[in-house]
Structure formats: C-alpha cells, structure tokens
Amino acid sequence: PVVRMLGVRNAELDGLILGHESIRYEDGCGSGQNSSGYVVQANNSDTVKINNCDLYGCGTVAVVLSYTDNFSAYGCVMRDCKESIASIAGENVYFENCIISGNAYDDEYAQTQAAITVIDYNSEFDNCLFINNNSTEFMNKIGNGSITDQTSEYFNNVWQDEVPEEYGVCLNGITWQITDGVLRLGYPVERDGEVIAESTT
C-alpha cells in the first residue's frame, strides 16, 4: 500500500496525491510489480480521516479497511484502480462529495468481484459521483454489511449495463499523461465533455 495504518488513532490525511504508476509506457496500466497494491489501507484503527486527497491506480483497490471504525473520506477522488473501489469492514464509515472514477478497468477482476465489498457493518455514501467504473456488480454484502446511499449519482458504470464511452486500455476515457517516459495516470475527469475534476499539480 501507498499508505498503511496499523492500529492508529486520530489520523488525518489532507490534500495528498497518493497512488501507483506503471514504470513503462508500453506496459500500460496495472502491469508489473511496481504498479500494484492498495492505495490506502487501515487495519484495527479508529478515527481516520482523508480529506481532499487524490487516490489513484494502477493500484489494485483504492481503500481497504479492516476493523477500522469512524473512517471518513471527504472531497476525495478515487480513480483508476484495476480491481475495485473499496473493501470495508468497520463501523461508521462515511464517504462524502467524492468522485469515484475509472476503477475495475481490468476485466479479469471486474467480472469476478464487486466494486465495493462491505463486511458486517453499514457504510454511507453521500453526494458522491460514480462515473465510468467497470464492475458487473456494485456491492457485495458479507454478513450484515450494507450501504446507505440516497444522494449519489451513477453515470456510465457497467453495473448499470452501460458500457463506458471511450473505454480504453486502462483509463476509461481519462487522460494518459506521459512525462520522461513515465505513464502518469491522470485527469481530467470529464462528463458529457465537461471537466468535473482535474489535477492541482
């Protein structure tokens, strides 16, 4: 993982860009040992906040929580992870005003696992945008797991039986940026030709 928290209390990540990159352009996204792993992982932790962060692939999963309570993500972009969006086990898990885009682009994983797995507890999504993700199933509930979501918007996700437009090798229509031979996953995130999120760097 880019960030791994084990048994932490009262942690906050604010305004960070966290992710994996492929080391060679021709390999494409998600290839090689250096472009895999979770982006943010928290185990047996309590009160973890991530605010205004950019969490991106080629990592396997954007957020993985194992028995981590009181987790919140506000104003984050979670994008371009090859397997899925999140695996969640913990109480009081909350995502608000997040853009969740381009995840599960690897068909091998998109066909076999849900975009979000929730174990035993309820997770809440509020005013999030799910756009151009590629999963045949949105949520996998294990035990008593569930998701509360009445305000988020879903656009061009395969779990709605809509194939994303401009679905590419790895970025579902999101721009590839090449600098000095390095593939940098990138913005902008666009909807109907309008930029809805772009890098601050």
C-alpha positions as CSV (number, residue, x, y, z in Angstrom):
1,P,0.0,0.0,0.0
2,V,1.0,3.6,-0.5
3,V,-0.3,4.4,3.0
4,R,-0.7,1.6,5.6
5,M,-2.1,2.4,9.0
6,L,-1.9,-0.3,11.6
7,G,-3.6,0.3,15.0
8,V,-3.6,4.1,14.6
9,R,-5.9,6.6,16.4
10,N,-7.0,10.0,15.2
11,A,-5.1,10.1,11.9
12,E,-5.8,12.6,9.2
13,L,-4.5,12.8,5.6
14,D,-5.3,16.1,3.9
15,G,-4.6,17.3,0.4
16,L,-2.3,14.5,-0.7
17,I,-1.8,12.8,-4.0
18,L,-1.3,9.1,-3.4
19,G,-1.0,6.3,-6.0
20,H,0.9,3.9,-8.1
21,E,2.3,4.4,-11.6
22,S,3.4,2.0,-14.3
23,I,7.1,2.2,-14.9
24,R,7.0,1.8,-18.7
25,Y,4.6,3.4,-21.1
26,E,4.3,0.3,-23.3
27,D,3.3,-1.9,-20.3
28,G,0.1,0.1,-19.8
29,C,-1.8,0.5,-16.6
30,G,-1.6,-2.2,-13.8
31,S,1.3,-4.1,-15.2
32,G,4.4,-5.1,-13.3
33,Q,5.2,-5.5,-9.6
34,N,5.7,-1.8,-9.1
35,S,2.2,-0.9,-10.1
36,S,0.1,-3.0,-7.7
37,G,-1.1,-2.8,-4.2
38,Y,-3.7,-0.9,-2.2
39,V,-3.6,2.9,-2.1
40,V,-4.9,3.4,1.5
41,Q,-5.1,0.6,4.0
42,A,-6.2,0.9,7.6
43,N,-6.2,-2.1,10.0
44,N,-7.6,-2.1,13.6
45,S,-7.6,1.7,13.6
46,D,-10.1,4.3,14.8
47,T,-11.0,7.8,13.7
48,V,-9.2,8.1,10.3
49,K,-10.0,11.0,8.0
50,I,-8.9,11.6,4.5
51,N,-9.8,14.9,3.0
52,N,-9.3,16.4,-0.5
53,C,-7.0,13.6,-1.5
54,D,-6.4,12.1,-4.9
55,L,-6.1,8.3,-4.6
56,Y,-5.3,6.6,-7.9
57,G,-4.1,3.4,-9.5
58,C,-2.5,1.4,-11.0
59,G,-3.1,0.1,-7.5
60,T,-5.5,-2.8,-7.0
61,V,-8.0,-1.2,-4.6
62,A,-8.4,2.4,-3.6
63,V,-9.4,2.0,0.1
64,V,-9.2,-1.2,2.2
65,L,-10.4,-1.0,5.8
66,S,-10.1,-4.0,8.2
67,Y,-11.9,-3.5,11.5
68,T,-11.3,0.3,11.3
69,D,-14.1,2.4,12.8
70,N,-15.0,6.0,12.3
71,F,-13.4,6.4,8.9
72,S,-14.4,9.3,6.7
73,A,-13.4,10.5,3.2
74,Y,-14.4,14.0,2.1
75,G,-13.8,15.6,-1.2
76,C,-11.6,12.8,-2.5
77,V,-11.1,11.4,-6.0
78,M,-10.7,7.6,-6.0
79,R,-9.7,6.6,-9.5
80,D,-8.1,4.1,-11.9
81,C,-7.6,1.1,-9.6
82,K,-7.6,-2.1,-11.6
83,E,-9.6,-4.4,-9.3
84,S,-12.2,-2.5,-7.3
85,I,-13.1,0.7,-5.4
86,A,-13.2,-0.4,-1.7
87,S,-13.2,-3.2,0.8
88,I,-14.8,-2.1,4.0
89,A,-15.0,-3.7,7.5
90,G,-15.8,-1.2,10.3
91,E,-18.4,0.9,12.0
92,N,-19.3,4.5,11.0
93,V,-17.6,4.5,7.5
94,Y,-18.6,7.6,5.6
95,F,-17.8,9.0,2.1
96,E,-19.0,12.5,1.1
97,N,-18.5,14.6,-2.0
98,C,-16.1,12.0,-3.6
99,I,-15.6,11.4,-7.3
100,I,-15.1,7.7,-7.9
101,S,-14.0,7.0,-11.5
102,G,-12.3,4.6,-13.8
103,N,-12.0,1.7,-11.3
104,A,-12.0,-2.0,-12.0
105,Y,-10.7,-1.4,-15.5
106,D,-9.2,-4.9,-15.6
107,D,-11.9,-7.1,-16.9
108,E,-10.5,-10.1,-15.1
109,Y,-11.4,-8.6,-11.8
110,A,-14.4,-6.6,-12.9
111,Q,-16.2,-9.9,-13.8
112,T,-15.4,-11.6,-10.5
113,Q,-15.7,-9.1,-7.7
114,A,-17.9,-6.3,-6.7
115,A,-17.0,-2.6,-6.9
116,I,-17.4,-2.3,-3.2
117,T,-17.4,-5.1,-0.6
118,V,-18.9,-4.3,2.8
119,I,-18.4,-6.7,5.7
120,D,-20.7,-6.8,8.7
121,Y,-21.4,-3.1,9.1
122,N,-23.1,-0.2,7.2
123,S,-21.2,2.2,5.1
124,E,-22.6,5.5,3.9
125,F,-22.0,7.4,0.6
126,D,-23.4,11.0,0.5
127,N,-23.4,13.2,-2.7
128,C,-20.7,11.1,-4.4
129,L,-20.3,10.7,-8.2
130,F,-19.6,7.2,-9.6
131,I,-18.6,7.6,-13.2
132,N,-17.0,5.2,-15.8
133,N,-16.3,2.4,-13.3
134,N,-16.3,-1.1,-14.7
135,S,-17.9,-3.7,-12.4
136,T,-20.6,-6.2,-13.2
137,E,-21.8,-5.9,-9.6
138,F,-21.8,-2.8,-7.4
139,M,-21.9,-4.2,-3.9
140,N,-21.1,-7.4,-2.2
141,K,-22.5,-7.7,1.3
142,I,-20.8,-10.1,3.6
143,G,-22.5,-10.9,6.9
144,N,-24.7,-7.9,7.8
145,G,-22.8,-5.5,5.5
146,S,-24.9,-2.8,3.8
147,I,-24.6,0.6,2.0
148,T,-26.7,3.6,2.6
149,D,-26.8,5.9,-0.4
150,Q,-29.7,8.2,-1.4
151,T,-27.9,11.2,-2.8
152,S,-25.1,9.9,-5.0
153,E,-25.1,9.9,-8.8
154,Y,-24.2,7.0,-11.1
155,F,-23.1,7.6,-14.7
156,N,-21.8,5.1,-17.3
157,N,-21.0,2.3,-14.9
158,V,-21.1,-1.3,-16.2
159,W,-23.2,-2.4,-13.2
160,Q,-25.9,-0.3,-14.8
161,D,-25.4,-2.4,-18.0
162,E,-24.0,0.6,-19.8
163,V,-20.6,0.3,-21.4
164,P,-18.5,3.4,-20.6
165,E,-17.8,5.6,-23.7
166,E,-14.2,5.7,-24.9
167,Y,-13.3,2.6,-22.7
168,G,-9.6,2.3,-23.2
169,V,-6.8,0.0,-22.3
170,C,-6.8,1.3,-18.7
171,L,-8.3,4.7,-18.1
172,N,-12.0,4.6,-19.2
173,G,-11.6,7.8,-21.1
174,I,-9.4,9.6,-18.6
175,T,-6.3,11.2,-20.0
176,W,-2.9,9.5,-20.2
177,Q,0.0,11.8,-19.3
178,I,3.5,10.8,-20.4
179,T,6.4,12.6,-18.8
180,D,10.0,11.4,-19.3
181,G,8.8,8.0,-20.4
182,V,6.7,7.5,-17.3
183,L,2.9,6.8,-17.5
184,R,1.2,9.1,-15.1
185,L,-2.5,8.3,-14.6
186,G,-4.4,11.4,-15.0
187,Y,-7.0,14.0,-15.1
188,P,-9.2,15.5,-16.3
189,V,-12.3,13.5,-15.3
190,E,-15.0,14.5,-17.8
191,R,-18.7,14.1,-18.1
192,D,-20.5,15.0,-21.3
193,G,-17.4,16.9,-22.4
194,E,-17.3,19.0,-19.3
195,V,-14.3,18.8,-16.9
196,I,-15.6,17.9,-13.4
197,A,-12.2,17.3,-11.8
198,E,-8.7,17.9,-12.6
199,S,-5.3,17.7,-11.0
200,T,-4.0,20.6,-8.9
201,T,-0.4,19.7,-9.8
